[in-house]
């Protein structure tokens, strides 16, 4: 029986959201370190008089402890009179280093998820009269099937098909979280039939328990127990 499971749209959405979030955060880290913080730090490092300005800013904060609005107004008056910057940088070289470290972690991860999002767009697994096929070129003719590992099917919807390829064992993974659920289950049934396995309990993953289903089950059990 022919069946074809394309990549799940929900799975691709998750990949895309994770990639976008990581790339956005990584870009923000780079912007803060290179554009926002670094020039301010250069001012503090390059001009000794800026240290005095910063110390004066700190003193204003201490003089108005607990009243940020009043401290800002006091500093604005001093800055306007002396030609100082509105607010000297409070960041250190360590703060900038941490921003670069965060960017070095989030940007590569974001790119990895983005590449996965692009590559999975056209992926599929299918069965026909000859065997099991994939969009990336794997082909498992029915006579070459060796076994199927269904140990994770009930809990996670994952089954691994083992087949022979010119003397070497290869695998194709059926995953109803990454691929369309119904055709994936149909392909599993076909593989079981080809291998002569007839355990129907393995052909449907257990549904994920929710608050609604739990309450409904408890209500049914109570009604059954009522004489």
KOLNUFI-99325 format. One record per residue (C-alpha): x, y, z; residue number from 1. Coordinates in pm, whole numbers. Example, Ala and Ser with C-alpha at 12.3 -4.5 7.8 and 13.67 -1.06 7.14 Angstrom:
BEGIN
<<1230; -450; 780>; 1>
<<1367; -106; 714>; 2>
This chain:
BEGIN
<<0; 0; 0>; 1>
<<139; 337; -102>; 2>
<<179; 607; 165>; 3>
<<385; 923; 189>; 4>
<<470; 1127; 500>; 5>
<<603; 1477; 441>; 6>
<<780; 1676; 709>; 7>
<<536; 1803; 971>; 8>
<<450; 2173; 944>; 9>
<<444; 2194; 1324>; 10>
<<797; 2056; 1344>; 11>
<<921; 2308; 1086>; 12>
<<750; 2592; 1270>; 13>
<<935; 2497; 1587>; 14>
<<1268; 2488; 1403>; 15>
<<1198; 2827; 1247>; 16>
<<1095; 2991; 1574>; 17>
<<1400; 2859; 1758>; 18>
<<1631; 2970; 1475>; 19>
<<1479; 3318; 1462>; 20>
<<1498; 3362; 1840>; 21>
<<1861; 3250; 1860>; 22>
<<1967; 3468; 1567>; 23>
<<1780; 3767; 1712>; 24>
<<1942; 3730; 2052>; 25>
<<2284; 3673; 1895>; 26>
<<2250; 3986; 1683>; 27>
<<2148; 4186; 1991>; 28>
<<2456; 4065; 2179>; 29>
<<2682; 4169; 1889>; 30>
<<2511; 4506; 1857>; 31>
<<2548; 4579; 2227>; 32>
<<2914; 4477; 2235>; 33>
<<3027; 4639; 1909>; 34>
<<2792; 4934; 1862>; 35>
<<2647; 5036; 2197>; 36>
<<2898; 4949; 2467>; 37>
<<3237; 4941; 2297>; 38>
<<3246; 5308; 2185>; 39>
<<3149; 5420; 2535>; 40>
<<3422; 5203; 2683>; 41>
<<3674; 5345; 2436>; 42>
<<3590; 5694; 2562>; 43>
<<3658; 5585; 2918>; 44>
<<3980; 5407; 2824>; 45>
<<4116; 5676; 2590>; 46>
<<4052; 5996; 2784>; 47>
<<4160; 6011; 3148>; 48>
<<3931; 6308; 3208>; 49>
<<3636; 6081; 3133>; 50>
<<3724; 5888; 3446>; 51>
<<3668; 6204; 3641>; 52>
<<3334; 6254; 3466>; 53>
<<3231; 5901; 3553>; 54>
<<3337; 5947; 3915>; 55>
<<3131; 6264; 3929>; 56>
<<2834; 6071; 3789>; 57>
<<2877; 5806; 4058>; 58>
<<2889; 6076; 4326>; 59>
<<2562; 6223; 4201>; 60>
<<2404; 5878; 4228>; 61>
<<2529; 5844; 4585>; 62>
<<2407; 6190; 4680>; 63>
<<2056; 6100; 4564>; 64>
<<2048; 5742; 4685>; 65>
<<1701; 5594; 4644>; 66>
<<1576; 5867; 4413>; 67>
<<1682; 5781; 4058>; 68>
<<1465; 6051; 3900>; 69>
<<1620; 6325; 4114>; 70>
<<1970; 6191; 4047>; 71>
<<1907; 6197; 3673>; 72>
<<1781; 6556; 3690>; 73>
<<2085; 6662; 3894>; 74>
<<2324; 6500; 3649>; 75>
<<2142; 6648; 3351>; 76>
<<2205; 6995; 3494>; 77>
<<2575; 6922; 3547>; 78>
<<2613; 6759; 3205>; 79>
<<2443; 7053; 3033>; 80>
<<2666; 7304; 3210>; 81>
<<2992; 7114; 3157>; 82>
<<2918; 6956; 2815>; 83>
<<2933; 6606; 2956>; 84>
<<2757; 6305; 2798>; 85>
<<2402; 6246; 2916>; 86>
<<2497; 5925; 3095>; 87>
<<2851; 5784; 3117>; 88>
<<2894; 5414; 3055>; 89>
<<2852; 5195; 3361>; 90>
<<2981; 4884; 3183>; 91>
<<3320; 4717; 3212>; 92>
<<3545; 4526; 2975>; 93>
<<3413; 4205; 3135>; 94>
<<3056; 4301; 3045>; 95>
<<3155; 4344; 2680>; 96>
<<3345; 4011; 2683>; 97>
<<3035; 3833; 2815>; 98>
<<2830; 3983; 2530>; 99>
<<3075; 3840; 2276>; 100>
<<3065; 3499; 2447>; 101>
<<2685; 3496; 2437>; 102>
<<2693; 3592; 2069>; 103>
<<2945; 3314; 1997>; 104>
<<2702; 3062; 2148>; 105>
<<2367; 3181; 2014>; 106>
<<2460; 3274; 1656>; 107>
<<2608; 2933; 1555>; 108>
<<2315; 2755; 1718>; 109>
<<2073; 2984; 1535>; 110>
<<2246; 2914; 1204>; 111>
<<2233; 2539; 1274>; 112>
<<1857; 2551; 1335>; 113>
<<1810; 2776; 1030>; 114>
<<1995; 2529; 807>; 115>
<<1783; 2246; 951>; 116>
<<1469; 2447; 880>; 117>
<<1571; 2495; 516>; 118>
<<1685; 2137; 462>; 119>
<<1376; 1975; 611>; 120>
<<1135; 2166; 386>; 121>
<<1126; 1901; 115>; 122>
<<1194; 1587; 317>; 123>
<<959; 1289; 302>; 124>
<<940; 913; 356>; 125>
<<717; 693; 142>; 126>
<<620; 334; 70>; 127>
<<509; 175; -256>; 128>
<<486; -171; -406>; 129>
<<866; -211; -408>; 130>
<<966; -89; -64>; 131>
<<1043; 206; 162>; 132>
<<1189; 526; 11>; 133>
<<1320; 860; 139>; 134>
<<1372; 1198; -25>; 135>
<<1744; 1183; 56>; 136>
<<1800; 872; -155>; 137>
<<1762; 575; 77>; 138>
<<1567; 280; -62>; 139>
<<1478; -32; 133>; 140>
<<1318; -295; -95>; 141>
<<1073; -515; 93>; 142>
<<1283; -834; 65>; 143>
<<1581; -656; 228>; 144>
<<1402; -570; 552>; 145>
<<1567; -725; 859>; 146>
<<1376; -597; 1159>; 147>
<<1197; -302; 1312>; 148>
<<1268; -151; 1653>; 149>
<<937; -31; 1801>; 150>
<<1056; 14; 2160>; 151>
<<995; 391; 2143>; 152>
<<682; 388; 1928>; 153>
<<422; 391; 2204>; 154>
<<596; 660; 2410>; 155>
<<747; 881; 2138>; 156>
<<612; 769; 1802>; 157>
<<954; 654; 1678>; 158>
<<1023; 326; 1499>; 159>
<<1355; 230; 1338>; 160>
<<1349; 9; 1028>; 161>
<<1663; -200; 973>; 162>
<<1738; -328; 623>; 163>
<<2021; -483; 425>; 164>
<<2211; -273; 170>; 165>
<<2467; -483; -17>; 166>
<<2570; -664; 297>; 167>
<<2562; -361; 524>; 168>
<<2285; -284; 769>; 169>
<<2119; 54; 728>; 170>
<<1829; 224; 903>; 171>
<<1531; 445; 822>; 172>
<<1361; 614; 1116>; 173>
<<984; 662; 1117>; 174>
<<901; 954; 1346>; 175>
<<544; 1079; 1368>; 176>
<<656; 1400; 1545>; 177>
<<877; 1508; 1256>; 178>
<<657; 1365; 980>; 179>
<<283; 1360; 917>; 180>
<<129; 1132; 1178>; 181>
<<-128; 926; 986>; 182>
<<85; 829; 684>; 183>
<<373; 748; 919>; 184>
<<148; 507; 1109>; 185>
<<31; 355; 777>; 186>
<<392; 297; 671>; 187>
<<466; 129; 1003>; 188>
<<174; -108; 949>; 189>
<<303; -191; 600>; 190>
<<654; -260; 733>; 191>
<<504; -484; 1006>; 192>
<<304; -671; 744>; 193>
<<613; -723; 529>; 194>
<<803; -858; 830>; 195>
<<512; -1078; 936>; 196>
<<458; -890; 1263>; 197>
<<97; -867; 1377>; 198>
<<112; -682; 1709>; 199>
<<-156; -413; 1666>; 200>
<<-68; -243; 1995>; 201>
<<251; -106; 1843>; 202>
<<87; 65; 1549>; 203>
<<-62; 356; 1741>; 204>
<<142; 580; 1973>; 205>
<<-15; 650; 2309>; 206>
<<-189; 989; 2315>; 207>
<<-28; 1260; 2525>; 208>
<<-220; 1305; 2849>; 209>
<<-372; 1649; 2903>; 210>
<<-565; 1805; 3189>; 211>
<<-889; 1766; 2992>; 212>
<<-836; 1398; 2912>; 213>
<<-734; 1325; 3272>; 214>
<<-1046; 1492; 3409>; 215>
<<-1265; 1306; 3157>; 216>
<<-1108; 974; 3256>; 217>
<<-1158; 1041; 3625>; 218>
<<-1521; 1140; 3564>; 219>
<<-1582; 819; 3369>; 220>
<<-1425; 607; 3641>; 221>
<<-1643; 776; 3908>; 222>
<<-1961; 724; 3706>; 223>
<<-1872; 360; 3648>; 224>
<<-1818; 315; 4022>; 225>
<<-2155; 469; 4112>; 226>
<<-2417; 191; 4175>; 227>
